[in-house]
Amino acid sequence: MPHHLLSPSEMAQADRMAIDAGPFDGPGLMENAGRAVFREILARFPRACHCDVLCGPGNNGGDGYVVARLLAETGLSVAVWREGEPRAGSDAAQATARWTTQTYPLEEFRPRDGAIVVDALFGAGLAKPLAGAGAAAAQACRQAGAIVIAVDLPSGVSGATGRALGPAFEAALTVTFFRPKPGHLLFPGRRLCGELVVADIGIPAAVLEAIRPATFENVPQLWRSVLPQPAFDTHKYARGHAAVFSGGPTHTGAARLCAIAAARVGAGAVTLLSPADALAVNAAHLTSIMLTRVDEPAEAVAFVRDRKVAAAVIGPGFGVGEKLRAIMQALRRGAAGEGGGSLAGLVLDADAITSFRDEAEELFAASTDGPALVLTPHEGEFGRLFPDLAGNDALSKLDRARAAAKRANAVVVYKGPDTVIAAPDGRAAINTNGTPWLATAGSGDVLAGMIAGLLAQKMPAWEAACAAVWMHAEAAGRFGPGLIAEDLPAQLPHVLRELYASTR
């Protein structure tokens, strides 16, 4: 399962379990790690004439001594700059002993023009800011524009959060081992890592069964097995009915974007639920999307029940306030009431999230039964609904999303360049195919519609959110510069066609 992510503590556990199981002991794994970095350097910089290797006192430094020895054996000019001495008898001490050439104190290090710098100071194991010679070396490399190769993780970056704890190295290439860590994928760590290579150093994948990690990179392997595919004998209602609530006459565009996205992602029928005063403007812009009038909560509940709506979206362009809260709560009560209902999922986006900023406990209390709830906040909206989590600097984006999902008993799509999708049961995925072209008005409305369209087809809520986030970004990347939100739904058939082909 190459999409698993391991926290630094889980990675340490994987190392211990691998050593216990064999065939590699600690020095053997360190040799394999150093050799993996060495191979990447030779492949990318065959004409390099000099390499500075910066070695810390721990296992990351031990990897660095292996790299230095292997590079020197090829005839390359290598200088090792040390920050402290490894503990006597440790794996790092054994690697250090095999470097028989002079070493220099890190305090004297100055990057050379055109040289390669291997950062093997601390990696993901550092839990405090770089200081002293390490901080000075990081700043000097930045100022000199040095080509930095990071072993495991650029020193100064947290493997758990991706945050720069203070001064940090900025790498052109990062070579990590066995599985990535959250800090490789969360910003700013993702940017500071440069190109990321995950090397096999002999740790068996079987250790994951004991560790049972719950953090993943959001890739199709994570959810493709439950991606809905229509049968040959299907019909439109068998593919699911999705509903989208429209705002008033001057705020209808967001809901229409949402509705079209739900249809494009495969929902067999999509209805726009419009207030009476917006019916004309919506009718003028809709063709395949159905339209009906809904002004009151009771009308919404009746439509959902009578027309067997499986998923609904409320929030895009709807307006903030009591009316939205009343409709949302009526839908949840109707679905959870006697006889149940067809509504399997409810997506709250934009105005729906803001509407509950002062009524969060009401929302969370209502989420213990009824249809699955999916919240799609961007950074500002997340802060309105979860101000204590947003203001806690001790928490990573991953931590915040997980805590929010558990509190709300909802799937939380915490949007941004490193969108995190978290489930109430603790599972979380970090999306990595995002693109700056998505930073355009209306793209979030499209995403909300895509999630609802997949929910309507009975895809489980967390997997539906993960799939929608990935496909949304993939569609934007295909279109590229000049993208506006209206362009996204038209790209989805191409994305879906390739996903379906890969499952055959």
Secondary structure, DSSP 8 states (H G I E B T S, - for coil): -TTEE--HHHHHHHHHHHHHH-S--HHHHHHHHHHHHHHHHHHH-TT--EEEEEE-SSHHHHHHHHHHHHHHHTT-EEEEEESS---TTSHHHHHHHT--S-EEEGGG----TT-EEEEES-GGG--S---HHHHHHHHHHHHHT-EEEEESS-TTB-TTT--B-SS----SEEEEESS--HHHHSTTHHHHH-EEEEE--S--TTHHHHH---EEEE-GGGTGGGS----TT--GGGG-EEEEE---TTS-HHHHHHHHHHHHTT-SEEEEEE-GGGHHHHHTT-SSSEEEE--SHHHHHHHHHHTT--EEEE-TTT-SSHHHHHHHHHHHHHHHSTT--S--EEEE-THHHHHTTT-HHHHHHHTTSSSEEEE---HHHHHHH-HHHHT-TTS-HHHHHHHHHHHHTSEEEE-STT-EEE-TTS-EEEE----GGG-STTHHHHHHHHHHHHHHTT--HHHHHHHHHHHHHHHHHHH-TT--GGGHHHHHHHHHHHHHHHT-
